[in-house]
Amino acid sequence: MTTTALTSTPDLRSRGDLWAIVLAGGEGLRRRASRSLLRQTLARVALLVPPDRTVVVTQADHARLVGAELAGRPAVHVLTQPSDRGTAASVLLPAHWIRARHPHAMVAVFPADHVILAESVFLGQVAEVVHYVRAHPDWLVLLGAPPTDPDPDYGWIEPGPRLGWAGGGAVHQVRAFREKPSRESACRLFSLGGLWSTFSFIAGVAALIEAGRACVPLLHDRLVRLAVFAGTQFEGWAVRQAYLFAPAADFSRSVLASTLPRLAVARLPPCTWCDIGVSERVARARAGREYGSIE
């Protein structure tokens, strides 16, 4: 892994408003490959965000594995979820945790089980989208990967009207989001210039929490109460109590696929991106069929 090519992001690190959320709660974390991917993700994120503004979210039964991966990174924050309440909770719990400490923060969300080659290209686009969201803090901007085939196992984004520019790339309002559509729908989206969802995105923390309130109100109701206990000795207890009655929800289906009025997408430049969260995709990736330059 090369992490030295990107040298143009000291502004992001020094501004002090950007936080990173690294999602490390999936079953894939148990695989040796995914454990090394968590280390790679943290090294990559560190080029944009310092460790003391990086939050790793995991499940209680993965805490030991994550702790081993974080050896040598004591400044990174770890939020351990008492139980699995789906990806909506995995995203929104750290959002509430961050807002309690930095009400005007921006957040960049990254899954820990993705393979990124041409890292400087990927991170350069992230930096440009951060600048865009800083100027438009009410928007949640997804990073969309140009697809190589109409694979229905991905989330699919249908871009709508152009809103502006992030560096040299356009930012489009999302016309529709389909999580793991039928083969027929995936073929239609492929033909329309749809993009794969990388599940990486940037948003103002207030806008992200508002999206949670609008789309998963029962989960929001459990998490919003945590602010009272932020930074106290009762914070861990409050999280456990919140999760006792928190509903499970999928972030892609419940939030991204809803009718969010301020959901946008920025197309990744040609680079290599692969989600290896599915075992069959791991095999394909190892065979080299998904490691190609995405045009």
C-alpha positions as CSV (number, residue, x, y, z in Angstrom):
1,M,0.0,0.0,0.0
2,T,1.3,3.4,-0.9
3,T,0.2,6.3,1.3
4,T,2.8,8.9,0.6
5,A,1.6,10.2,-2.7
6,L,-1.0,12.6,-1.3
7,T,0.8,15.6,0.2
8,S,-1.7,18.4,-0.4
9,T,-4.1,18.0,2.6
10,P,-2.5,19.9,5.5
11,D,-5.4,22.4,5.3
12,L,-7.9,19.6,6.1
13,R,-5.9,18.5,9.1
14,S,-5.3,22.0,10.4
15,R,-8.8,23.4,10.0
16,G,-9.9,21.2,13.0
17,D,-13.5,20.7,11.8
18,L,-13.2,17.5,9.9
19,W,-13.7,14.1,11.7
20,A,-13.5,10.6,10.2
21,I,-15.8,7.7,11.0
22,V,-14.4,4.3,10.2
23,L,-17.0,1.5,10.1
24,A,-15.4,-1.7,11.4
25,G,-18.4,-3.6,12.6
26,G,-19.1,-6.2,9.9
27,E,-18.6,-9.9,10.1
28,G,-15.9,-9.5,7.5
29,L,-13.6,-8.1,10.2
30,R,-12.9,-11.7,11.4
31,R,-11.1,-12.4,8.1
32,R,-7.3,-11.9,8.2
33,A,-7.5,-9.8,4.9
34,S,-10.2,-7.5,6.4
35,R,-8.2,-7.0,9.6
36,S,-5.2,-5.8,7.5
37,L,-7.7,-3.6,5.5
38,L,-8.7,-1.8,8.8
39,R,-5.0,-0.9,9.3
40,Q,-4.8,0.3,5.7
41,T,-8.0,2.3,6.1
42,L,-6.6,4.0,9.2
43,A,-3.3,4.8,7.5
44,R,-5.2,6.3,4.6
45,V,-7.6,8.3,6.7
46,A,-4.6,9.7,8.7
47,L,-3.5,11.6,5.6
48,L,-6.7,13.6,5.9
49,V,-7.7,13.6,9.5
50,P,-5.5,13.3,12.6
51,P,-6.0,10.3,14.9
52,D,-7.6,12.3,17.7
53,R,-10.5,13.2,15.3
54,T,-10.9,9.6,14.0
55,V,-13.6,7.4,15.4
56,V,-13.7,3.7,14.8
57,V,-17.1,2.0,15.3
58,T,-17.3,-1.7,16.0
59,Q,-19.4,-4.3,17.7
60,A,-18.8,-5.7,21.2
61,D,-17.8,-9.1,19.9
62,H,-15.2,-7.5,17.6
63,A,-13.7,-5.2,20.2
64,R,-10.7,-7.4,20.9
65,L,-9.8,-7.7,17.2
66,V,-10.2,-3.9,16.7
67,G,-8.0,-3.3,19.8
68,A,-5.2,-5.4,18.3
69,E,-5.5,-3.5,15.0
70,L,-5.2,-0.1,16.9
71,A,-2.0,-1.0,18.6
72,G,0.2,2.1,18.2
73,R,-2.7,4.4,17.6
74,P,-3.8,5.4,21.1
75,A,-5.3,8.7,20.0
76,V,-8.0,7.0,17.8
77,H,-11.4,6.9,19.5
78,V,-13.2,3.5,19.6
79,L,-17.0,3.4,20.0
80,T,-18.2,-0.1,20.9
81,Q,-21.8,-0.9,20.1
82,P,-23.4,-3.2,22.7
83,S,-25.3,-5.1,20.0
84,D,-25.9,-5.0,16.3
85,R,-28.6,-2.5,15.3
86,G,-27.6,-2.2,11.6
87,T,-25.6,0.2,9.7
88,A,-27.8,3.2,10.5
89,A,-26.8,3.0,14.2
90,S,-23.2,2.4,13.2
91,V,-23.2,5.7,11.3
92,L,-25.4,7.7,13.6
93,L,-24.0,6.8,17.0
94,P,-20.6,8.3,16.2
95,A,-22.3,11.3,14.5
96,H,-24.1,12.0,17.8
97,W,-20.9,11.4,19.8
98,I,-19.0,13.8,17.6
99,R,-21.6,16.5,17.6
100,A,-21.6,16.5,21.5
101,R,-18.0,17.4,21.3
102,H,-17.9,19.5,18.1
103,P,-21.4,20.9,17.1
104,H,-20.2,22.3,13.8
105,A,-18.0,19.4,12.7
106,M,-17.9,17.8,9.3
107,V,-17.7,14.1,9.0
108,A,-16.2,11.7,6.4
109,V,-17.4,8.1,6.6
110,F,-15.3,5.2,5.4
111,P,-16.0,1.5,5.6
112,A,-13.0,-0.5,6.7
113,D,-13.4,-3.4,4.3
114,H,-12.8,-1.6,1.0
115,V,-9.7,-2.0,-1.2
116,I,-8.4,1.3,-2.6
117,L,-5.6,1.4,-5.1
118,A,-4.4,4.8,-6.6
119,E,-5.0,6.2,-3.1
120,S,-3.8,9.7,-3.9
121,V,-6.5,9.9,-6.6
122,F,-9.2,8.7,-4.2
123,L,-8.0,10.9,-1.3
124,G,-7.7,13.9,-3.6
125,Q,-11.3,13.5,-4.6
126,V,-12.3,13.2,-0.9
127,A,-10.5,16.4,-0.1
128,E,-12.3,18.3,-3.0
129,V,-15.7,17.0,-1.7
130,V,-14.8,18.1,1.8
131,H,-14.3,21.6,0.5
132,Y,-17.6,21.5,-1.4
133,V,-19.5,20.3,1.7
134,R,-17.8,23.0,3.8
135,A,-19.4,25.5,1.5
136,H,-22.7,23.5,1.5
137,P,-23.0,22.0,5.0
138,D,-26.7,21.0,4.6
139,W,-25.8,18.4,1.9
140,L,-24.7,14.8,2.3
141,V,-22.4,13.9,-0.7
142,L,-21.7,10.3,-1.6
143,L,-18.7,9.1,-3.5
144,G,-19.9,7.1,-6.5
145,A,-17.7,4.7,-8.4
146,P,-18.1,4.2,-12.2
147,P,-19.4,0.6,-12.6
148,T,-17.7,-2.0,-14.6
149,D,-20.8,-4.1,-15.0
150,P,-24.5,-4.1,-13.9
151,D,-23.8,-6.0,-10.7
152,P,-27.0,-6.0,-8.6
153,D,-25.1,-6.7,-5.4
154,Y,-24.1,-3.0,-5.0
155,G,-26.1,0.1,-4.0
156,W,-26.8,2.1,-7.2
157,I,-27.0,5.8,-7.5
158,E,-28.8,7.6,-10.4
159,P,-27.3,11.1,-10.7
160,G,-29.7,14.0,-11.4
161,P,-29.1,17.7,-12.1
162,R,-25.6,19.1,-11.6
163,L,-25.3,21.2,-8.5
164,G,-21.7,22.4,-8.8
165,W,-18.1,21.3,-8.8
166,A,-15.7,19.5,-6.5
167,G,-12.4,20.3,-8.0
168,G,-12.6,19.2,-11.6
169,G,-15.5,16.8,-11.0
170,A,-19.2,17.6,-11.0
171,V,-21.5,17.2,-8.0
172,H,-24.9,16.0,-8.9
173,Q,-28.1,15.8,-6.9
174,V,-29.1,12.1,-6.4
175,R,-32.2,11.4,-8.5
176,A,-32.6,7.9,-7.0
177,F,-30.8,5.4,-4.8
178,R,-31.4,1.7,-5.1
179,E,-29.8,-0.7,-2.6
180,K,-29.1,-4.1,-4.2
181,P,-31.7,-3.7,-7.0
182,S,-33.0,-6.5,-9.2
183,R,-30.8,-7.5,-12.1
184,E,-33.2,-5.8,-14.5
185,S,-33.0,-2.5,-12.5
186,A,-29.2,-2.7,-12.2
187,C,-29.0,-3.1,-16.0
188,R,-31.2,-0.1,-16.5
189,L,-29.2,2.0,-14.1
190,F,-26.0,0.8,-15.8
191,S,-27.3,2.0,-19.1
192,L,-28.4,5.4,-17.6
193,G,-24.9,6.2,-16.3
194,G,-25.6,5.1,-12.7
195,L,-22.8,4.8,-10.2
196,W,-21.9,2.2,-7.6
197,S,-22.3,3.4,-4.0
198,T,-19.0,3.2,-2.1
199,F,-20.8,3.9,1.2
200,S,-18.1,6.6,1.7
201,F,-19.6,10.1,2.1
202,I,-19.0,13.5,3.6
203,A,-21.6,15.6,5.4
204,G,-22.0,18.3,8.0
205,V,-22.6,16.4,11.3
206,A,-25.8,18.4,11.9
207,A,-27.1,17.5,8.5
208,L,-26.3,13.8,9.0
209,I,-28.1,13.8,12.3
210,E,-31.1,15.6,10.8
211,A,-31.2,12.9,8.1
212,G,-31.3,10.3,10.8
213,R,-34.1,12.2,12.6
214,A,-36.2,12.4,9.4
215,C,-35.6,8.8,8.2
216,V,-35.2,6.7,11.3
217,P,-36.9,8.7,14.0
218,L,-37.2,5.9,16.6
219,L,-33.4,5.3,16.4
220,H,-32.8,9.1,16.5
221,D,-34.9,9.3,19.7
222,R,-32.7,6.8,21.4
223,L,-29.4,8.3,20.3
224,V,-30.2,12.0,20.8
225,R,-30.5,11.4,24.5
226,L,-26.8,10.4,24.7
227,A,-25.7,14.1,24.6
228,V,-26.6,14.5,28.2
229,F,-24.1,11.9,29.2
230,A,-21.3,12.9,26.8
231,G,-17.9,12.9,28.5
232,T,-19.2,11.6,31.8
233,Q,-18.6,8.4,33.6
234,F,-22.2,7.4,32.7
235,E,-21.6,7.6,28.9
236,G,-21.0,3.9,28.4
237,W,-24.1,3.0,30.5
238,A,-26.2,5.4,28.5
239,V,-25.1,3.8,25.2
240,R,-26.0,0.4,26.6
241,Q,-29.4,1.6,27.7
242,A,-30.1,3.3,24.3
243,Y,-29.3,0.1,22.4
244,L,-31.6,-2.0,24.5
245,F,-34.6,-0.5,22.8
246,A,-33.0,1.0,19.6
247,P,-34.6,-0.4,16.4
248,A,-32.4,-2.0,13.8
249,A,-32.1,-0.2,10.4
250,D,-30.0,-0.3,7.3
251,F,-28.5,3.1,6.5
252,S,-28.6,2.6,2.7
253,R,-32.2,1.4,2.6
254,S,-33.6,3.7,5.4
255,V,-31.7,6.9,4.7
256,L,-30.0,7.0,1.4
257,A,-32.9,5.3,-0.5
258,S,-35.4,7.7,1.1
259,T,-36.4,11.0,-0.4
260,L,-33.6,13.1,1.2
261,P,-33.8,16.5,-0.5
262,R,-30.1,17.3,0.0
263,L,-28.4,14.1,-1.1
264,A,-25.7,14.4,-3.8
265,V,-23.0,12.3,-5.4
266,A,-19.5,13.1,-6.6
267,R,-18.1,10.7,-9.2
268,L,-14.8,9.2,-8.4
269,P,-12.1,9.8,-11.0
270,P,-10.6,6.8,-12.7
271,C,-9.1,4.7,-9.9
272,T,-9.5,1.2,-8.5
273,W,-12.1,0.7,-5.8
274,C,-13.5,-2.6,-4.5
275,D,-15.9,-3.5,-1.7
276,I,-14.8,-6.9,-0.5
277,G,-17.5,-7.2,2.1
278,V,-19.0,-10.2,0.2
279,S,-17.0,-13.4,0.2
280,E,-17.7,-14.1,-3.5
281,R,-16.3,-10.7,-4.3
282,V,-13.1,-11.4,-2.4
283,A,-12.6,-14.4,-4.6
284,R,-13.1,-12.3,-7.7
285,A,-10.8,-9.6,-6.5
286,R,-8.1,-12.1,-5.8
287,A,-8.5,-13.4,-9.3
288,G,-7.9,-9.9,-10.5
289,R,-11.2,-9.4,-12.3
290,E,-12.2,-6.4,-10.2
291,Y,-8.8,-4.8,-10.0
292,G,-8.8,-2.8,-13.1
293,S,-8.8,0.9,-13.8
294,I,-12.4,2.0,-13.6
295,E,-13.1,4.3,-16.5
